Amino acid sequence: MQDRKGGCLCGAVRYVLKGEPRAIAICHCTHCQRQSGSLFSFNLVIRDADYEQSGDTMVYVDEGDSGQPVYRHFCGRCGSPVLAKTALAPGKVVVKAGTLDNMEGLQPKAEIYTDHAVKWLAPVAGAARFAQNQ
């Protein structure tokens, strides 16, 4: 894999992904809808060791449906959501794919929290669907 690069809207936060995603998924949970300002969040799960960042993010500590913390990182200058880390998945980073410079070749393999998906949105072809988190 070639390194993938990305960053926030204003460019104050930049990152490089040095490894293949462990998972590529769309999340329809209400928290992802609110943090993205859209219908869902398109996410790449990558090992923390494969994520390199320049620039600082601010962190909002959210609570997942497990009751455990979700650390949502965003640019303090432009507000772009960049990544999330969860207490339940140490060593992993959930990168917001919309911040990538190029999304070519990325196909979601799963959709989670489809019980919160809007009814008029068609399922993603070839992606497994789960009513909650898998």
Rosetta constraint file for C-alpha pairs under 8 A:
AtomPair CA 1 CA 19 HARMONIC 6.92 0.50
AtomPair CA 1 CA 20 HARMONIC 6.63 0.50
AtomPair CA 2 CA 18 HARMONIC 7.52 0.50
AtomPair CA 3 CA 16 HARMONIC 6.39 0.50
AtomPair CA 3 CA 17 HARMONIC 5.55 0.50
AtomPair CA 3 CA 18 HARMONIC 5.03 0.50
AtomPair CA 3 CA 19 HARMONIC 7.12 0.50
AtomPair CA 4 CA 16 HARMONIC 5.66 0.50
AtomPair CA 4 CA 17 HARMONIC 5.09 0.50
AtomPair CA 4 CA 18 HARMONIC 6.98 0.50
AtomPair CA 4 CA 100 HARMONIC 7.29 0.50
AtomPair CA 4 CA 101 HARMONIC 7.65 0.50
AtomPair CA 4 CA 102 HARMONIC 7.56 0.50
AtomPair CA 5 CA 14 HARMONIC 7.44 0.50
AtomPair CA 5 CA 15 HARMONIC 5.71 0.50
AtomPair CA 5 CA 16 HARMONIC 4.47 0.50
AtomPair CA 5 CA 17 HARMONIC 6.27 0.50
AtomPair CA 5 CA 100 HARMONIC 5.96 0.50
AtomPair CA 5 CA 101 HARMONIC 5.87 0.50
AtomPair CA 5 CA 102 HARMONIC 7.68 0.50
AtomPair CA 6 CA 14 HARMONIC 5.76 0.50
AtomPair CA 6 CA 15 HARMONIC 5.41 0.50
AtomPair CA 6 CA 16 HARMONIC 6.53 0.50
AtomPair CA 6 CA 99 HARMONIC 5.43 0.50
AtomPair CA 6 CA 100 HARMONIC 3.94 0.50
AtomPair CA 6 CA 101 HARMONIC 4.79 0.50
AtomPair CA 6 CA 102 HARMONIC 7.77 0.50
AtomPair CA 7 CA 11 HARMONIC 5.98 0.50
AtomPair CA 7 CA 12 HARMONIC 7.67 0.50
AtomPair CA 7 CA 13 HARMONIC 5.34 0.50
AtomPair CA 7 CA 14 HARMONIC 4.13 0.50
AtomPair CA 7 CA 15 HARMONIC 5.87 0.50
AtomPair CA 7 CA 82 HARMONIC 7.17 0.50
AtomPair CA 7 CA 99 HARMONIC 5.33 0.50
AtomPair CA 7 CA 100 HARMONIC 6.39 0.50
AtomPair CA 7 CA 101 HARMONIC 7.35 0.50
AtomPair CA 8 CA 12 HARMONIC 6.72 0.50
AtomPair CA 8 CA 13 HARMONIC 5.54 0.50
AtomPair CA 8 CA 14 HARMONIC 6.73 0.50
AtomPair CA 8 CA 75 HARMONIC 6.54 0.50
AtomPair CA 8 CA 78 HARMONIC 7.44 0.50
AtomPair CA 8 CA 80 HARMONIC 5.45 0.50
AtomPair CA 8 CA 81 HARMONIC 7.46 0.50
AtomPair CA 8 CA 82 HARMONIC 6.60 0.50
AtomPair CA 8 CA 99 HARMONIC 5.94 0.50
AtomPair CA 9 CA 78 HARMONIC 6.45 0.50
AtomPair CA 9 CA 80 HARMONIC 6.24 0.50
AtomPair CA 9 CA 99 HARMONIC 7.67 0.50
AtomPair CA 10 CA 77 HARMONIC 7.46 0.50
AtomPair CA 10 CA 78 HARMONIC 5.97 0.50
AtomPair CA 12 CA 55 HARMONIC 5.76 0.50
AtomPair CA 12 CA 56 HARMONIC 7.70 0.50
AtomPair CA 12 CA 75 HARMONIC 7.30 0.50
AtomPair CA 12 CA 77 HARMONIC 7.43 0.50
AtomPair CA 13 CA 53 HARMONIC 7.13 0.50
AtomPair CA 13 CA 54 HARMONIC 5.83 0.50
AtomPair CA 13 CA 55 HARMONIC 4.46 0.50
AtomPair CA 13 CA 56 HARMONIC 6.28 0.50
AtomPair CA 13 CA 57 HARMONIC 7.06 0.50
AtomPair CA 13 CA 75 HARMONIC 6.54 0.50
AtomPair CA 14 CA 53 HARMONIC 5.76 0.50
AtomPair CA 14 CA 54 HARMONIC 5.30 0.50
AtomPair CA 14 CA 55 HARMONIC 6.46 0.50
AtomPair CA 15 CA 51 HARMONIC 7.05 0.50
AtomPair CA 15 CA 52 HARMONIC 5.43 0.50
AtomPair CA 15 CA 53 HARMONIC 4.18 0.50
AtomPair CA 15 CA 54 HARMONIC 6.11 0.50
AtomPair CA 16 CA 51 HARMONIC 6.04 0.50
AtomPair CA 16 CA 52 HARMONIC 5.25 0.50
AtomPair CA 16 CA 53 HARMONIC 6.54 0.50
AtomPair CA 17 CA 46 HARMONIC 7.88 0.50
AtomPair CA 17 CA 50 HARMONIC 5.68 0.50
AtomPair CA 17 CA 51 HARMONIC 4.96 0.50
AtomPair CA 17 CA 52 HARMONIC 6.61 0.50
AtomPair CA 18 CA 50 HARMONIC 4.73 0.50
AtomPair CA 18 CA 51 HARMONIC 6.33 0.50
AtomPair CA 18 CA 52 HARMONIC 7.77 0.50
AtomPair CA 19 CA 46 HARMONIC 7.14 0.50
AtomPair CA 19 CA 47 HARMONIC 7.58 0.50
AtomPair CA 19 CA 50 HARMONIC 5.30 0.50
AtomPair CA 19 CA 51 HARMONIC 7.94 0.50
AtomPair CA 20 CA 46 HARMONIC 6.93 0.50
AtomPair CA 21 CA 44 HARMONIC 5.79 0.50
AtomPair CA 21 CA 45 HARMONIC 5.40 0.50
AtomPair CA 21 CA 46 HARMONIC 4.73 0.50
AtomPair CA 21 CA 47 HARMONIC 7.69 0.50
AtomPair CA 22 CA 44 HARMONIC 7.41 0.50
AtomPair CA 22 CA 45 HARMONIC 5.35 0.50
AtomPair CA 22 CA 46 HARMONIC 5.48 0.50
AtomPair CA 22 CA 47 HARMONIC 7.46 0.50
AtomPair CA 23 CA 44 HARMONIC 5.84 0.50
AtomPair CA 23 CA 45 HARMONIC 5.05 0.50
AtomPair CA 23 CA 46 HARMONIC 7.37 0.50
AtomPair CA 23 CA 109 HARMONIC 7.32 0.50
AtomPair CA 24 CA 42 HARMONIC 7.69 0.50
AtomPair CA 24 CA 43 HARMONIC 5.84 0.50
AtomPair CA 24 CA 44 HARMONIC 4.68 0.50
AtomPair CA 24 CA 45 HARMONIC 6.41 0.50
AtomPair CA 24 CA 106 HARMONIC 7.48 0.50
AtomPair CA 24 CA 107 HARMONIC 6.94 0.50
AtomPair CA 24 CA 108 HARMONIC 4.93 0.50
AtomPair CA 24 CA 109 HARMONIC 5.67 0.50
AtomPair CA 24 CA 110 HARMONIC 6.87 0.50
AtomPair CA 25 CA 42 HARMONIC 6.06 0.50
AtomPair CA 25 CA 43 HARMONIC 5.32 0.50
AtomPair CA 25 CA 44 HARMONIC 6.56 0.50
AtomPair CA 25 CA 108 HARMONIC 4.87 0.50
AtomPair CA 25 CA 109 HARMONIC 5.78 0.50
AtomPair CA 25 CA 110 HARMONIC 4.78 0.50
AtomPair CA 25 CA 111 HARMONIC 5.57 0.50
AtomPair CA 25 CA 112 HARMONIC 7.27 0.50
AtomPair CA 26 CA 40 HARMONIC 6.52 0.50
AtomPair CA 26 CA 41 HARMONIC 5.59 0.50
AtomPair CA 26 CA 42 HARMONIC 4.54 0.50
AtomPair CA 26 CA 43 HARMONIC 5.97 0.50
AtomPair CA 26 CA 108 HARMONIC 6.46 0.50
AtomPair CA 26 CA 110 HARMONIC 6.38 0.50
AtomPair CA 26 CA 111 HARMONIC 4.69 0.50
AtomPair CA 26 CA 112 HARMONIC 6.32 0.50
AtomPair CA 27 CA 32 HARMONIC 6.61 0.50
AtomPair CA 27 CA 40 HARMONIC 5.52 0.50
AtomPair CA 27 CA 41 HARMONIC 5.23 0.50
AtomPair CA 27 CA 42 HARMONIC 6.56 0.50
AtomPair CA 27 CA 43 HARMONIC 7.40 0.50
AtomPair CA 27 CA 111 HARMONIC 5.84 0.50
AtomPair CA 27 CA 112 HARMONIC 4.95 0.50
AtomPair CA 27 CA 113 HARMONIC 6.08 0.50
AtomPair CA 27 CA 114 HARMONIC 7.66 0.50
AtomPair CA 28 CA 32 HARMONIC 6.49 0.50
AtomPair CA 28 CA 33 HARMONIC 6.45 0.50
AtomPair CA 28 CA 39 HARMONIC 6.75 0.50
AtomPair CA 28 CA 40 HARMONIC 4.58 0.50
AtomPair CA 28 CA 41 HARMONIC 6.70 0.50
AtomPair CA 28 CA 111 HARMONIC 7.37 0.50
AtomPair CA 28 CA 112 HARMONIC 6.19 0.50
AtomPair CA 28 CA 113 HARMONIC 5.10 0.50
AtomPair CA 28 CA 114 HARMONIC 5.78 0.50
AtomPair CA 28 CA 115 HARMONIC 7.86 0.50
AtomPair CA 28 CA 116 HARMONIC 5.73 0.50
AtomPair CA 28 CA 117 HARMONIC 5.32 0.50
AtomPair CA 29 CA 33 HARMONIC 6.29 0.50
AtomPair CA 29 CA 40 HARMONIC 7.20 0.50
AtomPair CA 29 CA 112 HARMONIC 7.54 0.50
AtomPair CA 29 CA 113 HARMONIC 5.20 0.50
AtomPair CA 29 CA 114 HARMONIC 7.57 0.50
AtomPair CA 29 CA 116 HARMONIC 5.83 0.50
AtomPair CA 29 CA 117 HARMONIC 7.61 0.50
AtomPair CA 30 CA 34 HARMONIC 6.17 0.50
AtomPair CA 30 CA 116 HARMONIC 6.79 0.50
AtomPair CA 31 CA 35 HARMONIC 6.07 0.50
AtomPair CA 32 CA 36 HARMONIC 5.90 0.50
AtomPair CA 32 CA 40 HARMONIC 6.00 0.50
AtomPair CA 32 CA 41 HARMONIC 5.60 0.50
AtomPair CA 33 CA 37 HARMONIC 5.72 0.50
AtomPair CA 33 CA 38 HARMONIC 5.29 0.50
AtomPair CA 33 CA 39 HARMONIC 5.32 0.50
AtomPair CA 33 CA 40 HARMONIC 4.97 0.50
AtomPair CA 33 CA 41 HARMONIC 6.62 0.50
AtomPair CA 34 CA 38 HARMONIC 6.96 0.50
AtomPair CA 35 CA 81 HARMONIC 7.10 0.50
AtomPair CA 36 CA 40 HARMONIC 7.04 0.50
AtomPair CA 36 CA 41 HARMONIC 6.28 0.50
AtomPair CA 36 CA 81 HARMONIC 7.06 0.50
AtomPair CA 39 CA 117 HARMONIC 7.29 0.50
AtomPair CA 39 CA 118 HARMONIC 7.31 0.50
AtomPair CA 40 CA 117 HARMONIC 7.71 0.50
AtomPair CA 41 CA 96 HARMONIC 7.00 0.50
AtomPair CA 42 CA 96 HARMONIC 6.08 0.50
AtomPair CA 42 CA 97 HARMONIC 5.49 0.50
AtomPair CA 42 CA 98 HARMONIC 6.80 0.50
AtomPair CA 42 CA 108 HARMONIC 7.81 0.50
AtomPair CA 43 CA 94 HARMONIC 6.09 0.50
AtomPair CA 43 CA 95 HARMONIC 5.59 0.50
AtomPair CA 43 CA 96 HARMONIC 4.91 0.50
AtomPair CA 43 CA 97 HARMONIC 5.27 0.50
AtomPair CA 44 CA 94 HARMONIC 5.56 0.50
AtomPair CA 44 CA 95 HARMONIC 5.11 0.50
AtomPair CA 44 CA 96 HARMONIC 6.62 0.50
AtomPair CA 44 CA 97 HARMONIC 6.19 0.50
AtomPair CA 45 CA 92 HARMONIC 6.59 0.50
AtomPair CA 45 CA 93 HARMONIC 5.70 0.50
AtomPair CA 45 CA 94 HARMONIC 4.55 0.50
AtomPair CA 45 CA 95 HARMONIC 6.31 0.50
AtomPair CA 46 CA 50 HARMONIC 6.69 0.50
AtomPair CA 46 CA 51 HARMONIC 7.28 0.50
AtomPair CA 46 CA 92 HARMONIC 5.67 0.50
AtomPair CA 46 CA 93 HARMONIC 5.34 0.50
AtomPair CA 46 CA 94 HARMONIC 6.47 0.50
AtomPair CA 46 CA 95 HARMONIC 7.41 0.50
AtomPair CA 47 CA 51 HARMONIC 6.90 0.50
AtomPair CA 47 CA 91 HARMONIC 5.95 0.50
AtomPair CA 47 CA 92 HARMONIC 4.55 0.50
AtomPair CA 47 CA 93 HARMONIC 6.07 0.50
AtomPair CA 48 CA 91 HARMONIC 5.08 0.50
AtomPair CA 48 CA 92 HARMONIC 4.87 0.50
AtomPair CA 48 CA 93 HARMONIC 5.44 0.50
AtomPair CA 49 CA 91 HARMONIC 7.54 0.50
AtomPair CA 51 CA 93 HARMONIC 7.64 0.50
AtomPair CA 56 CA 75 HARMONIC 7.17 0.50
AtomPair CA 56 CA 76 HARMONIC 7.91 0.50
AtomPair CA 57 CA 73 HARMONIC 5.62 0.50
AtomPair CA 57 CA 74 HARMONIC 5.22 0.50
AtomPair CA 57 CA 75 HARMONIC 4.88 0.50
AtomPair CA 57 CA 76 HARMONIC 6.09 0.50
AtomPair CA 58 CA 73 HARMONIC 5.57 0.50
AtomPair CA 58 CA 74 HARMONIC 5.44 0.50
AtomPair CA 58 CA 75 HARMONIC 6.10 0.50
AtomPair CA 58 CA 76 HARMONIC 5.52 0.50
AtomPair CA 59 CA 71 HARMONIC 6.15 0.50
AtomPair CA 59 CA 72 HARMONIC 5.45 0.50
AtomPair CA 59 CA 73 HARMONIC 4.54 0.50
AtomPair CA 59 CA 74 HARMONIC 6.40 0.50
AtomPair CA 60 CA 71 HARMONIC 5.92 0.50
AtomPair CA 60 CA 72 HARMONIC 5.14 0.50
AtomPair CA 60 CA 73 HARMONIC 6.53 0.50
AtomPair CA 61 CA 69 HARMONIC 6.29 0.50
AtomPair CA 61 CA 70 HARMONIC 5.78 0.50
AtomPair CA 61 CA 71 HARMONIC 4.74 0.50
AtomPair CA 61 CA 72 HARMONIC 6.24 0.50
AtomPair CA 62 CA 69 HARMONIC 5.69 0.50
AtomPair CA 62 CA 70 HARMONIC 4.94 0.50
AtomPair CA 62 CA 71 HARMONIC 6.20 0.50
AtomPair CA 62 CA 72 HARMONIC 6.96 0.50
AtomPair CA 63 CA 67 HARMONIC 5.66 0.50
AtomPair CA 63 CA 68 HARMONIC 5.67 0.50
AtomPair CA 63 CA 69 HARMONIC 4.62 0.50
AtomPair CA 63 CA 70 HARMONIC 5.55 0.50
AtomPair CA 64 CA 68 HARMONIC 5.62 0.50
AtomPair CA 64 CA 69 HARMONIC 6.07 0.50
AtomPair CA 64 CA 70 HARMONIC 6.00 0.50
AtomPair CA 68 CA 86 HARMONIC 7.59 0.50
AtomPair CA 68 CA 87 HARMONIC 6.14 0.50
AtomPair CA 68 CA 88 HARMONIC 7.01 0.50
AtomPair CA 69 CA 86 HARMONIC 6.15 0.50
AtomPair CA 69 CA 87 HARMONIC 5.75 0.50
AtomPair CA 70 CA 84 HARMONIC 6.64 0.50
AtomPair CA 70 CA 85 HARMONIC 5.80 0.50
AtomPair CA 70 CA 86 HARMONIC 4.47 0.50
AtomPair CA 70 CA 87 HARMONIC 6.48 0.50
AtomPair CA 71 CA 84 HARMONIC 5.38 0.50
AtomPair CA 71 CA 85 HARMONIC 5.07 0.50
AtomPair CA 71 CA 86 HARMONIC 6.11 0.50
AtomPair CA 72 CA 81 HARMONIC 7.36 0.50
AtomPair CA 72 CA 82 HARMONIC 7.92 0.50
AtomPair CA 72 CA 83 HARMONIC 6.15 0.50
AtomPair CA 72 CA 84 HARMONIC 4.40 0.50
AtomPair CA 72 CA 85 HARMONIC 6.67 0.50
AtomPair CA 73 CA 81 HARMONIC 6.15 0.50
AtomPair CA 73 CA 82 HARMONIC 5.78 0.50
AtomPair CA 73 CA 83 HARMONIC 5.25 0.50
AtomPair CA 73 CA 84 HARMONIC 5.74 0.50
AtomPair CA 74 CA 79 HARMONIC 5.75 0.50
AtomPair CA 74 CA 80 HARMONIC 5.37 0.50
AtomPair CA 74 CA 81 HARMONIC 4.23 0.50
AtomPair CA 74 CA 82 HARMONIC 5.19 0.50
AtomPair CA 74 CA 83 HARMONIC 7.02 0.50
AtomPair CA 75 CA 79 HARMONIC 4.85 0.50
AtomPair CA 75 CA 80 HARMONIC 5.34 0.50
AtomPair CA 75 CA 81 HARMONIC 6.63 0.50
AtomPair CA 75 CA 82 HARMONIC 7.12 0.50
AtomPair CA 81 CA 96 HARMONIC 6.87 0.50
AtomPair CA 82 CA 95 HARMONIC 6.18 0.50
AtomPair CA 82 CA 96 HARMONIC 5.43 0.50
AtomPair CA 82 CA 99 HARMONIC 6.55 0.50
AtomPair CA 83 CA 93 HARMONIC 6.73 0.50
AtomPair CA 83 CA 94 HARMONIC 5.36 0.50
AtomPair CA 83 CA 95 HARMONIC 4.36 0.50
AtomPair CA 83 CA 96 HARMONIC 5.47 0.50
AtomPair CA 84 CA 93 HARMONIC 6.12 0.50
AtomPair CA 84 CA 94 HARMONIC 5.03 0.50
AtomPair CA 84 CA 95 HARMONIC 6.59 0.50
AtomPair CA 84 CA 96 HARMONIC 7.98 0.50
AtomPair CA 85 CA 89 HARMONIC 7.41 0.50
AtomPair CA 85 CA 90 HARMONIC 7.62 0.50
AtomPair CA 85 CA 92 HARMONIC 6.75 0.50
AtomPair CA 85 CA 93 HARMONIC 5.26 0.50
AtomPair CA 85 CA 94 HARMONIC 6.16 0.50
AtomPair CA 86 CA 90 HARMONIC 6.71 0.50
AtomPair CA 86 CA 92 HARMONIC 7.90 0.50
AtomPair CA 86 CA 93 HARMONIC 7.92 0.50
AtomPair CA 96 CA 100 HARMONIC 7.78 0.50
AtomPair CA 97 CA 103 HARMONIC 7.19 0.50
AtomPair CA 98 CA 103 HARMONIC 7.80 0.50
AtomPair CA 108 CA 124 HARMONIC 7.52 0.50
AtomPair CA 108 CA 127 HARMONIC 6.11 0.50
AtomPair CA 109 CA 126 HARMONIC 6.83 0.50
AtomPair CA 109 CA 127 HARMONIC 4.43 0.50
AtomPair CA 109 CA 128 HARMONIC 6.28 0.50
AtomPair CA 110 CA 127 HARMONIC 4.54 0.50
AtomPair CA 110 CA 128 HARMONIC 4.54 0.50
AtomPair CA 110 CA 129 HARMONIC 5.78 0.50
AtomPair CA 110 CA 130 HARMONIC 7.64 0.50
AtomPair CA 111 CA 124 HARMONIC 7.76 0.50
AtomPair CA 111 CA 127 HARMONIC 6.45 0.50
AtomPair CA 111 CA 128 HARMONIC 6.17 0.50
AtomPair CA 111 CA 129 HARMONIC 4.81 0.50
AtomPair CA 111 CA 130 HARMONIC 6.18 0.50
AtomPair CA 112 CA 129 HARMONIC 6.10 0.50
AtomPair CA 112 CA 130 HARMONIC 4.86 0.50
AtomPair CA 112 CA 131 HARMONIC 6.17 0.50
AtomPair CA 112 CA 132 HARMONIC 5.63 0.50
AtomPair CA 112 CA 133 HARMONIC 5.37 0.50
AtomPair CA 112 CA 134 HARMONIC 6.91 0.50
AtomPair CA 113 CA 117 HARMONIC 7.10 0.50
AtomPair CA 113 CA 130 HARMONIC 6.10 0.50
AtomPair CA 113 CA 131 HARMONIC 4.76 0.50
AtomPair CA 113 CA 132 HARMONIC 4.09 0.50
AtomPair CA 113 CA 133 HARMONIC 5.92 0.50
AtomPair CA 114 CA 129 HARMONIC 6.70 0.50
AtomPair CA 114 CA 130 HARMONIC 5.98 0.50
AtomPair CA 114 CA 131 HARMONIC 4.66 0.50
AtomPair CA 114 CA 132 HARMONIC 6.66 0.50
AtomPair CA 115 CA 131 HARMONIC 4.81 0.50
AtomPair CA 115 CA 132 HARMONIC 6.85 0.50
AtomPair CA 116 CA 131 HARMONIC 7.95 0.50
AtomPair CA 117 CA 121 HARMONIC 7.28 0.50
AtomPair CA 123 CA 127 HARMONIC 7.69 0.50
AtomPair CA 123 CA 129 HARMONIC 7.95 0.50
AtomPair CA 130 CA 134 HARMONIC 6.40 0.50
